[in-house]
Amino acid sequence: MSTPTRSRGARRAEILDAAARLFAERGFHGVSIEELGAAVGVSGPALYKHFSGKEALLAEMLLGISSRLHSGAGDLVTVAGTPEEALSALLRGHIAFALREPYLITVHDRELGNVPEPQRRQIRRLQRLYVEEWVTVLTELRPGRPAARLRAATHAVFGLLNSTPHSAGDLPAEDTATLLYELAHTALVNIP
């Protein structure tokens, strides 16, 4: 009984990954159900066994990454011994995501408006919670700085880290990761 469940979960993950790559490349409206199916070796209508439609697929994709980032940040902060370690872990975690899945950044930037409103609110809520994990750590590192300033700095650093769909590629991934880390870390520990 567990094999079909595992297989179904693996198929869903495969569909989500293929859809993210296609949506990043051609846009949400530029990809048909038939093309999505073909990308994973099934007929387009077979996707309806897994998702009620393209909007549901997109919503699950963006909810999934928002949830993963938020819960991952909480885990990283919880196990860190110091605020410095927490910041380092948050940076490394976000950089790893940005280098591993830049197509999800592209899809989020371009296609969030195509997610149905209830799920869009959930995505935004998870994103706010993710930002607040960073702000909490920065509050400990930069006491006396207004939360609004720390939040703005966090968003600015996300802009840098989420530049990977455009900036990654010329350098080896390890060098890109190091560069992003050094730039972002320097910015955050020196918030005026």
C-alpha positions, -999 to +999 in steps of 0.1 A: +000+000+000+029+024+007+044+020-028+015+035-047+014+064-023+051+070-026+049+067-064+020+092-065+040+116-043+070+112-066+049+118-097+034+149-082+069+162-074+081+154-109+051+173-123+057+203-101+094+204-110+087+201-148+060+228-146+082+252-127+109+249-154+084+253-182+066+282-165+099+299-160+109+294-196+076+302-213+053+317-188+022+302-171+000+310-201+026+299-226+024+262-214-005+239-221-017+210-200-007+188-229+029+202-228+030+197-191+020+161-195+045+155-223+073+168-201+067+140-176+057+113-201+019+113-197-011+127-215-022+161-205-055+149-191-036+124-169-024+154-149-059+159-136-053+128-115-028+149-095-040+185-098-074+200-106-058+224-132-029+246-140-039+272-113-039+245-086-005+232-098+009+267-097-006+274-063+009+242-048+042+250-064+045+284-048+029+274-015+054+246-014+085+267-018+072+294+006+064+268+032+098+251+027+117+283+031+097+294+062+100+261+080+136+256+070+145+291+084+128+282+117+147+250+119+180+267+111+175+295+137+164+270+163+196+249+161+220+279+158+240+286+189+244+324+183+227+351+163+258+351+141+255+314+134+218+319+127+224+346+102+251+325+085+228+295+083+199+316+069+222+331+042+236+297+032+201+281+032+187+308+009+217+308-013+215+271-018+178+274-027+185+303-051+213+284-069+195+250-069+161+263-081+164+297-098+134+288-120+111+289-089+123+325-083+114+334-119+079+317-116+072+335-083+082+369-097+062+365-129+032+343-120+021+350-084-008+370-099-021+338-116-025+320-082-061+320-069-066+346-041-069+323-011-037+306-019-020+339-028-028+352+007-013+320+022+019+324+001+022+361+012+017+351+048+044+325+047+067+350+030+061+375+057+068+349+084+100+340+066+111+376+065+103+379+102+127+350+110+155+371+095+144+403+112+144+385+146+180+374+140+190+408+128+174+424+159+198+404+180+228+413+158+219+450+154+201+460+186+186+495+185+179+494+147+142+499+139+124+468+128+113+486+096+149+492+087+159+456+093+129+444+073+139+467+044+175+455+046+162+419+045+142+425+014+171+442-003+193+412+004+166+389-010+168+410-041+206+402-043+202+365-035+172+361-058+192+375-087+204+340-096+181+335-126+201+364-141+235+363-124+243+326-120+261+309-148+293+329-155+310+317-123+311+281-110+282+275-085+306+274-055+322+307-064+287+323-069+276+310-035+307+324-019+302+358-036+266+360-027+273+351+009+300+377+013+280+405-003+248+397+017+266+391+050+285+423+047+253+442+040+234+427+069+261+430+096+267+467+086+231+480+086+234+516+095 
